[in-house]
Amino acid sequence: MDRTNVPRRLLRVFGRLAACAASLSLICTAPAFADQLEQHNGLVSKFINDMHADPLVADCAAHGDFVASTSTAFDHVEFPPSSFDGAHSSVTPWNDSFDEGKQRVKVDSIVTVEGIGVPQSGSGEPSDLKFRCGYVGSQMLAFSWNDPVPPNRAHSEGSRGASGKHKGGKGKHSASGKTSKKSATKSSKPGSGKSSRAPSNK
């Protein structure tokens, strides 16, 4: 009896240890996620209340700011009040795939917003950035932007961040507006290119 109980007891101990380790890792990552969410919500609120941005445009801009800050090229993105006028932002009913590449998810609206990328260490000239977000209702499912740094060289700490929700962000941040030569050669099918993203490169 004792011999048969020993393996069961060991399994229980290992099970409890595994559960403790899992909960500790969640406890460690939770504050970082909470900080990101708080920053995101703060930006959205600022854009809506101070700059009278459409809520979806404000959400897309806040997510764009987060993603650009993970790039090696930019420190942050500035969104002047003009970013939220009709000439520099839009909410377009879509009811189709976000793009014809990896983010072929169907969305019911496409949001675009422009901002100014401030380079790291203040070196170099600011860049015009254009962010494109796909939504179903108020949930972002896809995201792209005209990242000047090829995805394989981009700094991707927490780039899944906005993901979960932003599974448009879900690791799809690397699907930037620019198509790398490598991915261009992989798409042998006609029409399988990322032509639908072309507007985000402008």
SEDRENZA-312370 format. One record per residue: residue in one letter; x, y, z of N, C-alpha, C, O in turn. Coordinates in steps of 0.001 Angstrom, whole numbers, padded with zeros to 6 digits, always signed. Layout:
AXYZXYZXYZXYZ...
***
This chain:
M+000832-001200+000000+000000+000000+000000+000868+001252+000000+000635+002194-000758D+001871+001237+000866+002723+002417+000948+003426+002673-000369+003567+003819-000794R+003874+001589-001023+004616+001756-002282+003724+002345-003373+004180+003157-004179T+002465+001939-003398+001578+002474-004447+001190+003912-004146+000895+004671-005068N+001184+004302-002883+000802+005668-002532+001924+006671-002809+001655+007847-003058V+003175+006216-002768+004304+007129-002959+004254+007823-004324+004366+009048-004375P+004087+007082-005439+004027+007777-006734+002890+008778-006806+003042+009853-007388R+001734+008431-006211+000602+009359-006236+000920+010623-005455+000582+011728-005879R+001566+010454-004320+001934+011626-003518+002937+012499-004263+002841+013726-004259L+003902+011839-004903+004887+012603-005682+004212+013367-006815+004536+014526-007074L+003267+012706-007489+002545+013384-008574+001792+014595-008050+001783+015647-008690R+001169+014457-006903+000444+015586-006317+001389+016737-005995+001085+017901-006256V+002559+016384-005414+003546+017421-005069+004014+018145-006324+004080+019374-006355F+004343+017362-007374+004793+017982-008627+003688+018827-009246+003947+019898-009793G+002479+018347-009158+001338+019108-009687+001184+020444-008985+000949+021474-009618R+001320+020412-007652+001204+021661-006890+002346+022613-007209+002149+023823-007322L+003554+022046-007354+004705+022892-007710+004508+023537-009076+004811+024716-009258A+004005+022774-010029+003758+023317-011375+002708+024414-011321+002845+025441-011984A+001659+024199-010533+000609+025211-010397+001162+026491-009775+000816+027595-010196C+002038+026332-008755+002659+027508-008124+003532+028265-009108+003505+029495-009159A+004312+027519-009893+005196+028169-010882+004374+028929-011905+004730+030046-012280A+003272+028334-012364+002420+028998-013357+001804+030264-012782+001768+031295-013453S+001318+030196-011543+000702+031381-010952+001736+032472-010680+001418+033657-010775L+002970+032088-010342+004027+033089-010143+004353+033816-011438+004553+035030-011437S+004408+033074-012553+004702+033730-013828+003579+034675-014217+003830+035736-014789L+002333+034298-013910+001206+035194-014194+001271+036441-013329+000986+037544-013796I+001646+036265-012069+001752+037406-011153+002823+038381-011644+002659+039596-011537C+003925+037839-012184+005022+038694-012666+004630+039453-013929+005009+040613-014088T+003875+038819-014835+003533+039479-016097+002324+040388-015962+002161+041316-016754A+001474+040142-014974+000254+040931-014824+000520+042427-014657-000145+043225-015317P+001478+042851-013791+001702+044294-013645+002143+044963-014941+001711+046079-015231A+002991+044306-015722+003449+044895-016984+002273+045073-017936+002140+046112-018582F+001422+044054-018020+000251+044149-018897-000685+045246-018415-001236+045998-019218A-000865+045335-017088-001742+046359-016519-001216+047752-016847-001995+048653-017158D+000120+047935-016777+000719+049228-017119+000470+049584-018574+000111+050717-018893Q+000665+048601-019464+000438+048848-020894-001016+049220-021150-001310+050145-021907L-001917+048489-020511-003347+048751-020693-003708+050136-020174-004496+050855-020788E-003117+050504-019028-003389+051820-018453-002875+052931-019375-003559+053932-019585Q-001666+052751-019925-001124+053744-020857-001999+053849-022100-002296+054947-022572H-002411+052691-022627-003260+052663-023814-004564+053416-023554-004962+054279-024336N-005223+053077-022444-006501+053711-022119-006343+055207-021866-007226+055998-022197G-005200+055589-021271-004932+057008-021044-004807+057779-022356-005335+058883-022492L-004096+057179-023328-003961+057829-024635-005307+057921-025347-005644+058959-025918V-006073+056834-025311-007390+056837-025962-008248+057952-025376-008880+058712-026110S-008264+058044-024058-009052+059082-023384-008587+060483-023778-009403+061372-024023K-007271+060669-023836-006720+061978-024224-007126+062343-025650-007543+063470-025917F-006999+061374-026567-007345+061653-027964-008831+061979-028124-009200+062854-028907I-009674+061273-027383-011121+061516-027499-011507+062836-026843-012209+063650-027443N-011048+063048-025610-011482+064227-024851-010790+065518-025264-011433+066564-025357D-009474+065454-025515-008728+066677-025831-008686+066990-027325-008624+068154-027720M-008721+065940-028154-008578+066173-029593-009818+065781-030384-009823+065820-031614H-010866+065404-029666-012161+065087-030285-012061+064000-031356-012724+064066-032391A-011227+063012-031089-011050+061911-032036-012218+060936-031945-012818+060770-030883D-012532+060298-033055-013484+059201-033064-012910+058098-032158-011699+057879-032181P-013729+057401-031369-013200+056374-030449-012371+055290-031140-011352+054864-030596L-012784+054836-032320-011995+053810-033016-010673+054371-033516-009648+053692-033465V-010694+055604-033998-009451+056245-034458-008511+056427-033276-007307+056204-033396A-009061+056833-032133-008247+057015-030925-007619+055695-030494-006449+055661-030111D-008386+054607-030552-007869+053292-030169-006762+052847-031124-005735+052328-030689C-006972+053050-032419-005968+052678-033423-004687+053494-033222-003586+052951-033311A-004827+054784-032953-003657+055644-032736-002878+055208-031493-001648+055163-031512A-003589+054889-030422-002918+054458-029188-002177+053148-029414-001071+052962-028907H-002781+052243-030173-002103+050979-030464-000897+051221-031369+000154+050606-031184G-001048+052114-032345+000072+052463-033227+001234+053042-032452+002390+052743-032751D+000942+053875-031449+001990+054453-030616+002755+053354-029880+003982+053395-029795F+002024+052372-029349+002672+051269-028635+003556+050446-029572+004701+050141-029240V+003026+050089-030739+003786+049244-031667+005028+049979-032168+006111+049396-032222A+004882+051248-032531+006031+052014-033033+007113+052138-031970+008300+052185-032295S+006715+052190-030707+007716+052315-029640+008523+051028-029470+009574+051048-028829T+008053+049908-030031+008822+048663-029974+009770+048540-031166+010570+047606-031224S+009689+049469-032111+010575+049457-033269+011925+050050-032890+012010+050907-032011T+012969+049593-033553+014298+050160-033296+014414+051572-033868+015344+052307-033537A+013468+051947-034726+013571+053237-035399+013013+054400-034584+013490+055528-034709F+012006+054134-033749+011283+055242-033113+011273+055172-031595+011279+054098-030992D+011257+056353-031004+011092+056470-029566+009596+056477-029232+009141+055770-028332H+008854+057284-029970+007411+057354-029783+006786+058015-031002+007481+058434-031929V+005473+058099-030981+004744+058744-032078+004007+059948-031514+003417+059882-030435E+004046+061043-032253+003277+062222-031863+002047+062310-032757+002116+062103-033968F+000924+062622-032127-000328+062794-032852-000836+064209-032602-001504+064461-031599P-000522+065137-033514-001064+066492-033362-002579+066456-033599-003095+065469-034125P-003293+067516-033219-004744+067530-033427-005145+067244-034878-006199+066660-035129S-004309+067653-035822-004632+067433-037236-004655+065945-037601-005248+065571-038614S-004020+065092-036791-004033+063649-037057-005452+063096-037052-005733+062078-037685F-006340+063771-036335-007685+063240-036155-008734+063953-037013-009934+063741-036841D-008264+064809-037949-009253+065421-038840-009525+064492-040024-008871+063461-040179G-010492+064868-040850-010920+064014-041961-009848+063763-043004-009918+062779-043741A-008845+064648-043076-007798+064468-044083-006730+063471-043637-006004+062930-044471H-006629+063225-042337-005553+062370-041833-006036+061135-041072-005222+060359-040570S-007333+060951-040985-007877+059749-040343-009212+059407-040986-009890+060269-041546S-009575+058141-040895-010862+057728-041457-011341+056440-040815-010544+055642-040323V-012654+056249-040826-013285+054995-040427-014136+054581-041621-015121+055239-041955T-013739+053479-042260-014403+053042-043490-015094+051698-043271-014448+050737-042854P-016415+051618-043550-017084+050307-043486-016407+049353-044463-016091+049748-045585W-016179+048112-044060-015355+047217-044874-016040+045914-045244-016262+045654-046426N-016377+045092-044267-017037+043796-044485-016270+042908-045456-016850+042332-046377D-014966+042802-045244-014112+041979-046089-012839+041653-045309-012697+042041-044149S-011911+040932-045957-010637+040609-045310-009817+041878-045101-009841+042796-045921F-009094+041909-043984-008240+043060-043692-007189+043233-044775-006952+044344-045250D-006559+042129-045165-005630+042149-046288-005624+040765-046926-006366+039874-046510E-004791+040598-047924-004737+039312-048610-003509+038508-048204-003186+037495-048823G-002834+038964-047167-001658+038258-046672-002007+037422-045458-002993+036684-045461K-001186+037543-044409-001384+036731-043206-002600+037168-042400-003176+036374-041655Q-002986+038417-042549-004113+038929-041771-005380+038928-042624-005979+039972-042883R-005762+037756-043041-006915+037627-043926-008219+037591-043142-009256+037189-043671V-008168+038008-041893-009343+037999-041033-010382+038997-041560-010040+040080-042036K-011647+038609-041464-012720+039483-041951-013033+040540-040899-013216+040220-039724V-013093+041788-041318-013399+042896-040410-014556+043694-040987-014826+043639-042187D-015244+044444-040111-016367+045230-040621-016060+046717-040741-016884+047488-041233S-014863+047120-040287-014430+048503-040551-012913+048576-040547-012228+047857-039819I-012412+049482-041398-010969+049759-041468-010764+051191-040985-011415+052126-041452V-009844+051333-040041-009528+052649-039482-008111+053016-039892-007200+052197-039775T-007919+054231-040370-006568+054718-040665-006338+056008-039884-007256+056799-039670V-005104+056196-039469-004733+057429-038771-003249+057683-039013-002451+056748-039088E-002895+058948-039132-001509+059328-039396-000887+059978-038165-001553+060679-037404G+000398+059728-037995+001137+060333-036897+002558+060641-037333+002932+060393-038479I+003342+061180-036420+004726+061548-036712+005643+060716-035821+005589+060826-034596G+006479+059890-036431+007407+059048-035688+008631+059831-035264+009360+060360-036103V+008857+059907-033965+010032+060606-033425+011144+059579-033258+010991+058609-032516P+012282+059793-033958+013355+058784-033928+014013+058622-032566+013936+059501-031708Q+014663+057476-032389+015401+057185-031153+016497+058225-030946+017142+058645-031907S+016707+058632-029728+017781+059554-029343+017716+060877-030081+018712+061597-030146G+016573+061204-030631+016421+062478-031330+017262+062600-032579+017394+063691-033134S+017845+061473-033040+018690+061540-034230+017834+061326-035472+016919+060501-035476G+018136+062067-036508+017403+061915-037755+016127+062734-037773+015742+063353-036781E+015484+062718-038933+014267+063485-039136+013051+062669-038712+013057+061443-038826P+012004+063342-038222+010757+062637-037934+010187+062028-039221+010429+062530-040318S+009433+060949-039066+008857+060253-040219+007339+060298-040175+006730+060237-039107D+006744+060406-041350+005282+060317-041440+004890+058852-041347+005354+058024-042132L+004040+058541-040391+003601+057163-040195+002104+057061-040442+001339+057976-040136K+001711+055934-040998+000290+055695-041226-000068+054336-040649+000539+053320-040989F-001060+054333-039774-001503+053108-039117-002854+052680-039685-003722+053507-039965R-003006+051378-039845-004246+050817-040411-004714+049710-039476-003969+048770-039200C-005940+049819-038992-006473+048860-038023-007784+048284-038535-008600+048994-039123G-007978+046994-038306-009223+046339-038689-010040+045997-037459-009515+045431-036501Y-011319+046337-037478-012190+046130-036319-013432+045321-036672-013945+045374-037789V-013894+044572-035679-015251+044025-035684-015895+044638-034459-015507+044336-033331G-016871+045492-034676-017422+046279-033571-016330+047178-033022-015728+047956-033762S-016073+047071-031722-015019+047898-031121-013750+047093-030856-012821+047592-030221Q-013706+045843-031343-012535+044988-031093-011589+044990-032285-011983+044676-033408M-010332+045349-032025-009320+045328-033075-008872+043890-033318-008505+043167-032392L-008913+043495-034595-008494+042141-034953-007262+042124-035849-006635+041076-036002A-006903+043250-036440-005757+043272-037357-005127+044656-037339-005775+045655-037026F-003836+044684-037685-003093+045942-037618-001928+045917-038597-001275+044886-038762S-001665+047041-039245-000458+047177-040064-000026+048644-040048-000805+049539-039723W+001232+048857-040407+001732+050233-040493+002946+050256-041398+003524+049213-041706N+003331+051443-041821+004467+051590-042734+005788+051659-041966+006483+052675-041985D+006114+050566-041296+007344+050452-040509+008549+050496-041445+008654+049669-042351P+009461+051451-041241+010637+051534-042109+011676+050451-041823+012585+050241-042627V+011551+049759-040683+012504+048714-040322+011918+047362-040722+010798+047041-040324P+012655+046557-041504+012138+045236-041867+011774+044446-040620+012489+044508-039620P+010655+043691-040664+010178+042980-039479+011210+042100-038801+011225+042018-037573N+012094+041425-039576+013062+040523-038947+014136+041284-038188+014871+040688-037401R+014240+042593-038410+015235+043379-037676+014596+044222-036587+015293+044828-035773A+013269+044260-036572+012585+045114-035602+012728+044554-034194+012783+043342-033984H+012785+045469-033242+012853+045080-031827+011440+044701-031420+010531+045525-031513S+011238+043462-030969+009861+043013-030756+009540+042708-029312+008787+041773-029039E+010093+043478-028363+009770+043186-026974+008302+043474-026758+007830+044594-026948G+007598+042443-026359+006177+042593-026070+005369+043051-027244+004325+043671-027047S+005789+042781-028458+005012+043274-029576+003684+042567-029656+002802+043001-030398R+003515+041491-028915+002212+040851-028861+001318+041600-027910+000112+041365-027840G+001908+042475-027206+001239+043235-026197-000185+043524-026487-001091+042947-025885A-000380+044372-027367-001709+044747-027585-002435+043613-028155-003645+043692-028368S-001785+042609-028401-002360+041504-029004-003495+040952-028260-004501+041661-028233G-003530+039935-027710-004729+039403-027197-005835+040121-027857-006447+039605-028793K-006105+041267-027412-007106+042065-028058-006606+042385-029400-007329+042269-030390H-005437+042768-029457-004868+043261-030661-004256+042113-031354-003102+042133-031780K-005046+041132-031454-004460+040076-032195-004302+040567-033576-003591+040001-034406G-004945+041575-033786-004562+042344-034899-003209+042716-034506-002300+042962-035299G-003138+042740-033393-001912+042859-032754-001405+041527-032420-000211+041435-032133K-002123+040512-032417-001664+039223-031942-000463+038747-032688-000564+037870-033546G+000636+039290-032385+001827+038837-033050+001816+039224-034493+002756+038903-035220K+000788+039905-034938+000719+040297-036324+001322+041672-036500+001294+042219-037603H+001863+042240-035450+002455+043570-035590+003549+043547-036624+003781+044527-037331S+004216+042417-036705+005321+042349-037644+004834+042403-039070+005629+042601-039989A+003531+042231-039274+003004+042336-040626+002856+043800-040952+001740+044317-041016S+003945+044459-041154+003933+045890-041375+003518+046205-042784+003384+045322-043630G+003315+047487-043021+002886+047921-044336+003861+047534-045411+003447+047306-046547K+005134+047448-045107+006122+047102-046128+006275+045604-046241+006253+044887-045241T+006429+045140-047454+006626+043713-047681+008101+043466-047912+008704+044098-048779S+008696+042558-047150+010117+042285-047334+010342+041487-048597+009429+040821-049087K+011565+041549-049135+011883+040808-050353+011665+039328-050141+011211+038617-051038K+011997+038865-048931+011867+037447-048628+010412+037011-048752+010114+036001-049389S+009493+037787-048132+008097+037395-048188+007533+037581-049583+006599+036880-049973A+008093+038523-050344+007610+038736-051707+007906+037518-052565+007097+037151-053417T+009052+036889-052353+009388+035717-053156+008565+034515-052753+008331+033621-053566K+008119+034481-051499+007324+033357-051047+005939+033369-051668+005361+032306-051897S+005391+034545-051945+004034+034604-052472+004067+034412-053970+004233+035367-054729S+003908+033170-054390+003986+032864-055801+002631+032990-056481+002559+033137-057701K+001541+032932-055686+000224+033032-056290-000019+034455-056738+000376+035397-056051P-000667+034625-057884-001002+035983-058280-002058+036514-057327-002952+035779-056907G-001958+037746-056998-002926+038358-056112-002716+038016-054654-003478+038459-053794S-001663+037210-054359-001459+036865-052956-000567+037878-052274-000265+037736-051089G-000139+038899-052997+000692+039935-052409-000096+040772-051441-001278+040516-051210K+000545+041775-050869-000118+042572-049861-000551+043901-050451-000363+044963-049857S-001146+043811-051657-001495+045030-052355-002522+045839-051591-002551+047065-051698S-003376+045160-050811-004385+045891-050079-003783+046766-049000-004446+047651-048458R-002503+046509-048691-001856+047339-047698-001211+048565-048306-000743+049458-047599A-001194+048594-049620-000498+049677-050291-000855+051033-049740+000030+051875-049582P-002183+051294-049424-002492+052611-048924-001749+052958-047656-001491+054133-047395S-001390+051934-046837-000720+052256-045575+000721+052632-045767+001370+053098-044831N+001245+052437-046979+002641+052823-047228+002759+054275-047621+003848+054849-047603K+001627+054871-047979+001705+056236-048478+001795+057222-047340+001869+058428-047573
***
